[in-house]
């Protein structure tokens, strides 16, 4: 788990809820990576993970996301084994945005 990926300045945030009853989840790891001003999405130092906190909210500071394949986007994943694996790839409207949000609805295994 990390507090921040490299230089920071951009916020990846979101929520995680349990499928069925919508209860907020906590203490579950979310992996985050992207093509940024400081590295490509395949570079290990462009990857980070954070835990979902109170109220089902997570956030991680990272360098500014830049377009890859002509789209500025983040990549997020959950794969704990307690819930089905989920991969999200939210696309930003503009590479000038300083944050991106993604919400997980996780199905128990």
TATABEL-V900056 format. One record per residue. N is the residue number from 1. RES is the residue in one small letter. D_LAST is the distance of its C-alpha to the last C-alpha in whole Angstrom. Layout:
n = (N:N)
res = (RES:RES)
d_last = (D_LAST:D_LAST)
This chain:
n = (1:2:3:4:5:6:7:8:9:10:11:12:13:14:15:16:17:18:19:20:21:22:23:24:25:26:27:28:29:30:31:32:33:34:35:36:37:38:39:40:41:42:43:44:45:46:47:48:49:50:51:52:53:54:55:56:57:58:59:60:61:62:63:64:65:66:67:68:69:70:71:72:73:74:75:76:77:78:79:80:81:82:83:84:85:86:87:88:89:90:91:92:93:94:95:96:97:98:99:100:101:102:103:104:105:106:107:108:109)
res = (x:x:x:x:x:x:x:x:x:x:x:x:x:x:x:x:x:x:x:x:x:x:x:x:x:x:x:x:x:x:x:x:x:x:x:x:x:x:x:x:x:x:x:x:x:x:x:x:x:x:x:x:x:x:x:x:x:x:x:x:x:x:x:x:x:x:x:x:x:x:x:x:x:x:x:x:x:x:x:x:x:x:x:x:x:x:x:x:x:x:x:x:x:x:x:x:x:x:x:x:x:x:x:x:x:x:x:x:x)
d_last = (24:27:29:30:30:34:36:34:36:33:30:26:24:22:19:16:14:11:11:13:15:16:16:17:15:17:17:14:16:17:19:22:25:28:31:33:37:37:35:33:29:29:31:29:31:29:26:24:21:21:19:18:21:22:22:19:21:22:25:26:30:31:34:35:33:35:35:33:34:36:33:32:28:26:22:19:16:13:11:10:7:6:5:6:9:12:16:18:22:24:28:31:34:36:36:38:35:35:31:28:25:21:19:15:13:9:6:4:0)
